[in-house]
Amino acid sequence: MKRIEHTKPHAEAPVAAVDASSCDQAEQAAIVDAIDEADPVGPLASEADAARDAAEAKIARMGTENTFKLLLEFSIPALAGVAVQMLYNIIDAVFVGHAVGANGLAATTVANPFMMAMVAIAMLVGVGGNALCAIRLGEARKGEAERVMGNSFTLLLAASFLIWAITALALEPILRLTGADDVIMPYAVDFVVVLVAACPLQSIAFGMNNFIRTAGHPNRALGSMLIGTACNVVLGYLFIVVFQWGMRGAGLATALSWLVSAVFVMEFFLRKGSPMPLRRRNLAVSWRIGLKVVVLGIAPAVTELGFAVSAALENNLLSFYGAADPLGVDGALAVMRVLASVGMITFMPSMGIATGVQPLIGYNYGAKNYARMKRALFQAIGLGAAISTPLWLSVIFFPNAYAGLFGLPQGYMAETGWALILYLMFTPVLAIPIIGSNYFDATGQAVKATVLTLTRQILFLIPLLVVCPQVLPSFTPLTPVESVWFAPSISDLTSTIVVGAFLLVEFRRLRKLERQAGV
């Protein structure tokens, strides 16, 4: 990219004109951006140049520095960020389980698919826009990258308004579909209504946070998540435990924590000298960019939406089979809330590393540096397995310690410990499907990423949820309820095999590209 050289003219002299005929479109955009951002007079110009050079260097190092060092630098904050995001959900469940009881815990279970659907819509834009932004930065098209980010911001707000409309029309029918009965419904409505009202804040706090990481500031991205989680812990304890505001208190604590995170995120993009400023002219949606954002965001959105659909089906199956089980319907749903929350903890390392490695993969793919890209992928999968395996072992050997965090009645503890083992049996291999499928999204191969996501969450898991409770009890000691809990483990194993096969084919394609480039 060409630099604009600033000289110190006389005070009355106009800024030198730039011959745009010799520049391509990306260079012209860079020139416009530079004129917008910098005062071309005297020391201020030098300061602006230095700040811009430093920001560009932070981005360019994704193609030069040691890949494992960059992986740790980007993944540790991303890992912590994913952990923080999951804690939003888990904190509510812990406080509600102790202060409201089993009915409140069951209500968070039936509300969970709805909340996952909200996150899926935000991810459709936030993750897709971030992937496209990283690719454009790798192609040295910073002006286009900023336009992608501006479009993504507008689309995130539009998605929030869509959620408002859907909720106003069909909240209770949706909660019925996710497993709520007449006893649980009031608890679930109190919880969800407050969160839906604050969904634009959630979209900004989580959707726009991805772009901070891609701009080369992973620690800042982590900070926005940490400050929100700290607020959620404090406010959750006050509203739920101290003030006894019940489910509405749980929702209000989470909504206010989203507000704090959103303010922290927007300050990064709106402050003077931001490396990725949010400009007014980039907010107008280009349907060409919007379509690419949505296409690249389909895979992660389908992943989250698949979680929502499968969770809703699990809840309904547990309600059906739980009626004839000693646990009962509310007991089966309360145990399921523990499984989902602990499952988040064990899945978290691979999900966080997948988020952290995405800009590295996208940047080097855009720069056609395939060797660095593959190295980063292998290192990410290895790191994910190395972190998740000890967590998985702690659940296998001490399941009751995890179950006890949620205030379940003592009569549920033994069944919950066994359920955790069934539900998380193949966790150590999950780094392959989670990070592997994310690779295809990071490199702009949205169709493959979507197909792989569908295999794990839709094509495999949903049929297994239906078939396992009908088949497994006939030749194993598992009950129908336990078979529902075991189905996700079978799906994890099969999806690992499929993603591994896709990656082998992809590596052959990359070798051909490297030979063509003479590498």
C-alpha positions as CSV (number, residue, x, y, z in Angstrom):
1,M,0.0,0.0,0.0
2,K,1.4,3.4,-0.9
3,R,2.1,5.9,1.9
4,I,1.1,9.5,1.8
5,E,4.1,11.6,2.6
6,H,3.3,14.8,4.5
7,T,5.6,17.8,4.3
8,K,5.3,20.9,6.4
9,P,3.9,23.6,4.1
10,H,3.4,27.3,4.8
11,A,0.4,27.9,7.1
12,E,-1.7,29.2,4.2
13,A,-0.7,26.5,1.7
14,P,-3.4,24.1,0.6
15,V,-3.0,20.3,1.0
16,A,-1.2,18.9,-2.1
17,A,-3.5,17.2,-4.5
18,V,-3.2,13.5,-5.1
19,D,-3.1,12.0,-8.5
20,A,-5.7,9.2,-8.2
21,S,-5.3,8.1,-11.7
22,S,-2.2,6.1,-10.8
23,C,-3.9,4.4,-7.8
24,D,-6.1,1.4,-7.7
25,Q,-9.4,1.5,-5.8
26,A,-8.0,0.2,-2.5
27,E,-5.2,2.8,-2.6
28,Q,-7.7,5.6,-3.3
29,A,-9.7,4.5,-0.3
30,A,-6.5,4.5,1.8
31,I,-5.8,8.1,0.7
32,V,-9.3,9.2,1.6
33,D,-9.0,7.6,5.0
34,A,-5.6,9.2,5.6
35,I,-6.9,12.6,4.7
36,D,-9.9,12.1,7.0
37,E,-7.8,10.9,10.0
38,A,-4.6,13.1,9.9
39,D,-3.9,16.8,10.1
40,P,-1.3,17.2,7.3
41,V,0.4,20.1,9.1
42,G,3.5,20.0,11.2
43,P,4.0,17.8,14.3
44,L,0.4,16.7,14.2
45,A,1.0,15.0,10.9
46,S,4.0,13.1,12.3
47,E,2.0,12.0,15.3
48,A,-0.8,10.8,13.0
49,D,1.7,9.0,10.8
50,A,3.3,7.3,13.8
51,A,-0.1,6.2,15.2
52,R,-1.2,4.9,11.8
53,D,2.1,3.1,11.3
54,A,1.8,1.5,14.7
55,A,-1.7,0.3,14.1
56,E,-0.8,-1.1,10.7
57,A,2.2,-2.9,12.2
58,K,-0.1,-4.6,14.7
59,I,-2.1,-6.0,11.9
60,A,0.8,-6.8,9.6
61,R,2.6,-8.9,12.2
62,M,-0.1,-11.6,11.7
63,G,1.9,-12.5,8.6
64,T,5.4,-12.3,10.0
65,E,5.7,-13.2,13.7
66,N,5.9,-16.7,15.2
67,T,2.6,-18.4,14.7
68,F,2.5,-20.1,18.1
69,K,3.3,-16.9,19.9
70,L,0.5,-15.1,18.0
71,L,-1.8,-18.0,18.6
72,L,-1.3,-17.7,22.4
73,E,-1.5,-13.9,22.3
74,F,-4.8,-14.0,20.4
75,S,-6.3,-17.2,21.8
76,I,-5.7,-16.6,25.5
77,P,-7.9,-13.4,25.5
78,A,-10.3,-15.1,23.1
79,L,-10.5,-18.1,25.4
80,A,-11.1,-15.9,28.4
81,G,-13.7,-14.0,26.4
82,V,-15.6,-17.2,25.5
83,A,-15.3,-18.3,29.1
84,V,-16.7,-14.9,30.2
85,Q,-19.5,-15.1,27.7
86,M,-20.5,-18.6,28.9
87,L,-20.3,-17.4,32.5
88,Y,-23.1,-15.0,31.7
89,N,-25.3,-18.0,31.3
90,I,-23.8,-20.1,34.1
91,I,-23.9,-17.4,36.7
92,D,-27.6,-17.0,36.3
93,A,-28.1,-20.7,36.7
94,V,-26.0,-20.9,39.8
95,F,-27.7,-18.0,41.6
96,V,-31.2,-19.1,40.4
97,G,-30.6,-22.7,41.5
98,H,-29.8,-21.6,45.0
99,A,-32.2,-18.7,45.4
100,V,-35.3,-19.8,43.3
101,G,-34.9,-23.6,43.3
102,A,-35.5,-26.4,40.8
103,N,-38.4,-24.6,39.0
104,G,-36.2,-21.6,38.4
105,L,-33.4,-23.8,37.2
106,A,-35.8,-25.6,34.9
107,A,-37.0,-22.2,33.6
108,T,-33.4,-21.3,32.6
109,T,-33.3,-24.7,30.7
110,V,-36.3,-24.0,28.6
111,A,-35.2,-20.3,28.1
112,N,-31.8,-21.5,26.9
113,P,-32.7,-22.4,23.3
114,F,-34.4,-19.0,22.9
115,M,-31.2,-17.3,24.1
116,M,-29.1,-19.4,21.9
117,A,-31.2,-18.3,18.9
118,M,-30.5,-14.7,19.9
119,V,-26.8,-15.3,20.0
120,A,-27.0,-17.1,16.6
121,I,-28.5,-14.1,14.9
122,A,-25.7,-11.9,16.4
123,M,-23.1,-14.4,15.3
124,L,-24.5,-14.4,11.8
125,V,-23.3,-10.8,11.4
126,G,-20.6,-10.5,14.0
127,V,-18.5,-13.5,13.2
128,G,-19.2,-13.3,9.4
129,G,-18.2,-9.7,9.3
130,N,-15.1,-10.4,11.4
131,A,-14.0,-13.2,9.0
132,L,-14.4,-10.9,5.9
133,C,-12.7,-8.1,7.7
134,A,-9.7,-10.2,8.5
135,I,-9.4,-11.4,4.9
136,R,-9.6,-7.8,3.6
137,L,-6.8,-6.8,6.0
138,G,-4.7,-9.6,4.7
139,E,-5.2,-8.3,1.2
140,A,-4.0,-4.8,2.4
141,R,-7.5,-3.3,1.8
142,K,-8.0,-1.5,5.1
143,G,-10.6,0.9,3.8
144,E,-12.7,-2.0,2.7
145,A,-12.2,-3.8,6.0
146,E,-13.6,-0.7,7.8
147,R,-16.5,-0.6,5.5
148,V,-17.3,-4.3,6.3
149,M,-17.2,-3.4,10.0
150,G,-19.6,-0.4,9.6
151,N,-22.0,-2.5,7.6
152,S,-21.8,-5.2,10.3
153,F,-22.7,-2.7,13.0
154,T,-25.9,-1.7,11.2
155,L,-26.9,-5.3,10.4
156,L,-26.5,-6.2,14.1
157,L,-28.9,-3.5,15.2
158,A,-31.3,-4.5,12.4
159,A,-31.2,-8.1,13.7
160,S,-32.0,-6.9,17.2
161,F,-35.1,-5.2,16.0
162,L,-36.1,-8.5,14.3
163,I,-35.8,-10.3,17.6
164,W,-38.0,-7.7,19.2
165,A,-40.7,-8.2,16.6
166,I,-40.6,-12.0,16.9
167,T,-40.8,-11.9,20.7
168,A,-43.7,-9.5,20.8
169,L,-45.7,-11.9,18.5
170,A,-44.8,-15.3,19.8
171,L,-42.8,-15.5,23.1
172,E,-45.0,-18.0,24.9
173,P,-45.5,-20.3,21.9
174,I,-41.8,-20.4,21.5
175,L,-41.2,-21.2,25.1
176,R,-43.8,-24.0,24.8
177,L,-41.8,-25.4,21.9
178,T,-38.7,-25.4,24.0
179,G,-40.3,-27.5,26.8
180,A,-42.0,-25.0,29.2
181,D,-45.1,-26.3,31.0
182,D,-47.7,-24.4,33.0
183,V,-45.6,-24.5,36.1
184,I,-42.3,-23.3,34.5
185,M,-43.8,-20.8,32.1
186,P,-44.1,-17.8,34.5
187,Y,-40.5,-18.2,35.6
188,A,-39.3,-18.5,32.0
189,V,-41.3,-15.4,30.7
190,D,-40.0,-13.2,33.6
191,F,-36.4,-14.2,32.7
192,V,-36.6,-13.9,28.9
193,V,-38.6,-10.6,28.6
194,V,-35.9,-8.6,30.3
195,L,-33.1,-10.1,28.2
196,V,-34.9,-9.6,24.9
197,A,-35.5,-5.9,25.7
198,A,-31.7,-5.6,26.0
199,C,-30.7,-7.6,22.9
200,P,-29.3,-4.6,21.0
201,L,-26.8,-4.2,23.9
202,Q,-25.9,-7.9,23.6
203,S,-25.4,-7.6,19.8
204,I,-22.9,-4.7,20.3
205,A,-21.2,-6.3,23.4
206,F,-20.5,-9.6,21.7
207,G,-20.9,-9.0,17.9
208,M,-18.7,-5.9,17.7
209,N,-16.2,-7.3,20.2
210,N,-14.8,-9.6,17.5
211,F,-13.5,-6.6,15.5
212,I,-11.4,-5.4,18.3
213,R,-9.5,-8.6,18.2
214,T,-9.0,-8.4,14.5
215,A,-7.7,-4.9,14.8
216,G,-4.8,-6.3,16.8
217,H,-6.0,-5.6,20.3
218,P,-7.0,-9.0,21.8
219,N,-6.5,-7.8,25.4
220,R,-8.9,-4.9,24.9
221,A,-11.5,-7.4,23.5
222,L,-11.0,-9.5,26.6
223,G,-11.3,-6.4,28.9
224,S,-14.8,-5.6,27.5
225,M,-15.9,-9.1,28.4
226,L,-14.3,-9.2,31.8
227,I,-15.9,-5.9,32.9
228,G,-19.3,-7.2,31.9
229,T,-19.0,-10.5,33.6
230,A,-17.8,-8.8,36.8
231,C,-20.9,-6.6,36.7
232,N,-23.1,-9.7,36.1
233,V,-21.6,-11.5,39.2
234,V,-22.1,-8.6,41.5
235,L,-25.5,-7.5,40.2
236,G,-26.7,-11.2,40.0
237,Y,-25.9,-11.8,43.6
238,L,-27.6,-8.5,44.7
239,F,-30.7,-8.9,42.5
240,I,-31.3,-12.6,42.9
241,V,-29.9,-13.6,46.3
242,V,-30.0,-10.3,48.4
243,F,-33.0,-8.5,46.9
244,Q,-34.9,-11.7,46.1
245,W,-36.1,-10.4,42.7
246,G,-36.2,-13.9,41.2
247,M,-36.1,-14.4,37.5
248,R,-36.6,-10.8,36.6
249,G,-33.6,-10.0,38.8
250,A,-31.5,-12.5,36.9
251,G,-32.5,-11.0,33.6
252,L,-31.9,-7.4,34.8
253,A,-28.4,-8.3,36.1
254,T,-27.4,-9.7,32.7
255,A,-29.0,-6.8,30.8
256,L,-27.1,-4.2,32.8
257,S,-23.8,-6.1,32.3
258,W,-24.4,-6.1,28.6
259,L,-24.8,-2.3,28.8
260,V,-21.4,-1.9,30.5
261,S,-19.7,-4.1,27.9
262,A,-21.3,-2.4,25.0
263,V,-20.1,1.0,26.2
264,F,-16.6,-0.3,26.6
265,V,-16.7,-1.8,23.1
266,M,-18.0,1.3,21.4
267,E,-15.5,3.6,23.1
268,F,-12.7,1.6,21.2
269,F,-14.3,2.3,17.8
270,L,-15.3,5.9,18.4
271,R,-12.3,7.3,20.2
272,K,-9.8,9.5,18.3
273,G,-7.0,7.5,16.8
274,S,-8.8,4.2,16.8
275,P,-7.0,1.6,14.6
276,M,-10.4,0.6,13.2
277,P,-12.7,3.6,13.5
278,L,-16.4,3.3,13.0
279,R,-17.1,5.9,10.4
280,R,-20.6,7.3,9.6
281,R,-20.2,6.8,5.9
282,N,-19.6,3.1,6.4
283,L,-22.9,2.5,8.2
284,A,-25.0,2.6,5.0
285,V,-25.4,-1.1,4.1
286,S,-24.0,-2.3,0.8
287,W,-25.9,-5.4,-0.1
288,R,-22.8,-6.8,-1.8
289,I,-20.9,-6.6,1.5
290,G,-24.0,-7.6,3.6
291,L,-24.5,-10.7,1.6
292,K,-20.8,-11.8,2.0
293,V,-21.0,-11.1,5.7
294,V,-24.1,-13.2,6.1
295,V,-22.7,-16.0,3.9
296,L,-19.5,-16.2,6.0
297,G,-21.5,-16.0,9.2
298,I,-23.9,-18.9,8.3
299,A,-21.6,-21.6,9.7
300,P,-21.2,-20.2,13.2
301,A,-24.8,-19.1,13.3
302,V,-26.0,-22.5,12.3
303,T,-23.7,-24.0,15.0
304,E,-25.4,-21.9,17.6
305,L,-28.9,-22.3,16.1
306,G,-28.2,-26.0,15.9
307,F,-27.5,-25.9,19.7
308,A,-30.8,-24.1,20.1
309,V,-32.8,-26.6,18.0
310,S,-31.2,-29.6,19.6
311,A,-31.6,-28.1,23.1
312,A,-35.3,-27.6,22.4
313,L,-35.7,-31.2,21.2
314,E,-33.8,-32.4,24.2
315,N,-36.1,-30.5,26.6
316,N,-39.2,-31.9,24.9
317,L,-37.8,-35.5,25.0
318,L,-36.8,-35.1,28.6
319,S,-40.3,-33.8,29.4
320,F,-41.8,-36.8,27.6
321,Y,-39.5,-39.5,29.1
322,G,-39.1,-37.7,32.4
323,A,-42.7,-38.2,33.2
324,A,-42.1,-41.9,33.6
325,D,-38.7,-41.5,35.3
326,P,-38.0,-41.2,39.0
327,L,-36.5,-37.8,38.4
328,G,-39.8,-36.4,37.0
329,V,-40.1,-33.7,34.3
330,D,-38.8,-30.8,36.4
331,G,-35.9,-32.9,37.7
332,A,-34.8,-34.1,34.3
333,L,-34.9,-30.5,33.0
334,A,-33.0,-29.2,36.1
335,V,-30.3,-31.9,35.5
336,M,-30.1,-30.9,31.8
337,R,-29.3,-27.3,32.9
338,V,-26.3,-28.6,34.8
339,L,-25.2,-30.7,31.8
340,A,-25.4,-27.8,29.4
341,S,-23.6,-25.5,31.8
342,V,-20.7,-27.9,32.6
343,G,-20.6,-28.8,28.9
344,M,-19.9,-25.2,28.1
345,I,-16.9,-25.3,30.5
346,T,-15.4,-28.3,28.7
347,F,-16.2,-27.0,25.2
348,M,-14.9,-23.6,26.0
349,P,-11.1,-24.1,25.3
350,S,-11.7,-25.2,21.7
351,M,-14.3,-22.5,21.0
352,G,-12.1,-19.8,22.4
353,I,-9.0,-21.0,20.4
354,A,-11.1,-21.2,17.3
355,T,-12.1,-17.6,17.8
356,G,-8.5,-16.5,18.5
357,V,-7.0,-18.3,15.5
358,Q,-9.6,-17.1,13.0
359,P,-7.9,-13.7,12.2
360,L,-4.5,-15.5,11.8
361,I,-5.9,-18.0,9.4
362,G,-8.0,-15.4,7.5
363,Y,-5.1,-12.9,7.2
364,N,-2.6,-15.5,6.0
365,Y,-5.1,-17.1,3.6
366,G,-5.7,-13.6,2.1
367,A,-2.0,-13.1,1.9
368,K,-1.6,-16.6,0.2
369,N,0.8,-17.6,3.0
370,Y,-0.6,-21.2,3.2
371,A,2.3,-22.7,5.2
372,R,1.8,-20.2,8.1
373,M,-1.9,-20.8,7.9
374,K,-1.7,-24.6,8.2
375,R,0.9,-24.3,11.0
376,A,-1.5,-22.0,13.0
377,L,-4.4,-24.5,12.4
378,F,-2.4,-27.5,13.7
379,Q,-1.1,-25.6,16.7
380,A,-4.7,-24.4,17.5
381,I,-6.1,-28.0,17.4
382,G,-3.2,-29.3,19.6
383,L,-3.7,-26.5,22.1
384,G,-7.4,-27.0,22.2
385,A,-7.0,-30.7,23.0
386,A,-4.3,-30.0,25.6
387,I,-6.5,-27.7,27.6
388,S,-9.9,-29.4,27.3
389,T,-8.6,-32.9,28.3
390,P,-7.7,-32.0,31.9
391,L,-11.0,-30.2,32.3
392,W,-12.8,-33.3,31.0
393,L,-10.9,-35.5,33.4
394,S,-11.9,-33.3,36.3
395,V,-15.6,-33.8,35.3
396,I,-15.2,-37.6,34.9
397,F,-13.5,-38.1,38.3
398,F,-15.4,-35.4,40.3
399,P,-18.8,-35.1,38.7
400,N,-20.6,-34.4,42.0
401,A,-18.4,-31.4,42.7
402,Y,-19.7,-29.8,39.5
403,A,-23.3,-30.8,40.2
404,G,-23.2,-29.3,43.6
405,L,-22.5,-25.8,42.2
406,F,-26.1,-25.5,41.1
407,G,-27.9,-26.2,44.3
408,L,-29.7,-29.3,43.1
409,P,-31.5,-31.4,45.7
410,Q,-29.4,-34.2,47.1
411,G,-31.7,-36.8,45.5
412,Y,-30.6,-35.6,42.1
413,M,-26.9,-35.7,42.7
414,A,-26.1,-39.4,41.8
415,E,-28.0,-39.2,38.6
416,T,-26.4,-35.9,37.6
417,G,-22.9,-37.3,38.1
418,W,-23.7,-40.2,35.8
419,A,-25.4,-37.9,33.3
420,L,-22.3,-35.7,33.1
421,I,-20.1,-38.8,32.2
422,L,-22.6,-39.8,29.4
423,Y,-23.0,-36.3,28.1
424,L,-19.3,-35.4,27.8
425,M,-17.7,-38.8,27.0
426,F,-15.8,-37.7,23.8
427,T,-14.9,-34.1,24.8
428,P,-11.1,-34.5,24.2
429,V,-11.6,-34.9,20.4
430,L,-13.9,-31.9,20.0
431,A,-11.0,-29.6,19.1
432,I,-11.0,-31.2,15.7
433,P,-14.6,-30.5,14.6
434,I,-14.8,-27.1,16.4
435,I,-11.5,-25.6,15.2
436,G,-11.5,-27.6,11.9
437,S,-15.0,-26.4,10.8
438,N,-14.0,-22.8,11.9
439,Y,-11.0,-23.0,9.5
440,F,-13.3,-23.3,6.5
441,D,-15.2,-20.2,7.7
442,A,-12.0,-18.2,8.3
443,T,-10.8,-19.0,4.7
444,G,-14.1,-17.9,3.1
445,Q,-15.3,-21.4,2.3
446,A,-18.8,-20.8,3.8
447,V,-20.5,-23.8,2.1
448,K,-18.1,-26.3,3.5
449,A,-18.2,-24.7,7.0
450,T,-22.0,-24.7,7.0
451,V,-22.1,-28.4,5.9
452,L,-19.7,-29.4,8.6
453,T,-21.7,-27.5,11.2
454,L,-24.9,-29.1,10.1
455,T,-23.4,-32.6,10.4
456,R,-22.7,-32.1,14.1
457,Q,-25.7,-30.1,15.3
458,I,-28.5,-31.1,12.9
459,L,-27.8,-34.1,10.6
460,F,-26.3,-36.3,13.3
461,L,-27.5,-35.0,16.6
462,I,-31.2,-34.6,16.0
463,P,-31.8,-38.1,14.6
464,L,-29.7,-39.5,17.4
465,L,-31.8,-37.7,20.0
466,V,-34.9,-39.4,18.6
467,V,-33.4,-42.8,18.0
468,C,-31.2,-43.4,21.1
469,P,-34.0,-43.4,23.8
470,Q,-35.9,-45.9,21.7
471,V,-33.0,-48.2,20.8
472,L,-30.3,-48.1,23.5
473,P,-32.5,-49.2,26.5
474,S,-33.2,-52.5,24.7
475,F,-29.5,-53.7,24.8
476,T,-27.8,-51.4,27.3
477,P,-28.5,-50.5,31.0
478,L,-29.4,-46.9,30.0
479,T,-32.9,-45.6,30.6
480,P,-34.6,-43.4,27.9
481,V,-33.7,-40.2,29.8
482,E,-30.1,-41.3,30.1
483,S,-30.1,-42.2,26.4
484,V,-31.1,-38.6,25.5
485,W,-28.1,-37.4,27.5
486,F,-25.7,-39.9,25.7
487,A,-26.8,-38.9,22.1
488,P,-24.6,-35.8,22.0
489,S,-21.5,-37.8,22.7
490,I,-22.2,-40.1,19.7
491,S,-22.7,-37.0,17.6
492,D,-19.4,-35.6,18.7
493,L,-17.5,-38.7,17.6
494,T,-19.1,-39.0,14.2
495,S,-18.6,-35.3,13.4
496,T,-14.9,-35.5,14.4
497,I,-14.5,-38.2,11.7
498,V,-16.3,-36.2,9.0
499,V,-14.4,-32.9,9.7
500,G,-11.1,-34.8,9.7
501,A,-11.9,-36.2,6.3
502,F,-12.7,-32.7,5.0
503,L,-9.4,-31.3,6.3
504,L,-7.4,-34.1,4.6
505,V,-9.0,-33.1,1.2
506,E,-8.3,-29.4,1.9
507,F,-4.7,-30.0,2.6
508,R,-4.3,-31.7,-0.8
509,R,-5.9,-28.6,-2.4
510,L,-3.5,-26.3,-0.5
511,R,-0.5,-28.4,-1.7
512,K,-1.6,-27.8,-5.3
513,L,-1.8,-24.1,-4.7
514,E,1.6,-24.1,-3.2
515,R,3.1,-25.9,-6.1
516,Q,1.5,-23.5,-8.5
517,A,3.0,-20.6,-6.6
518,G,6.4,-22.3,-6.6
519,V,6.6,-22.7,-2.8
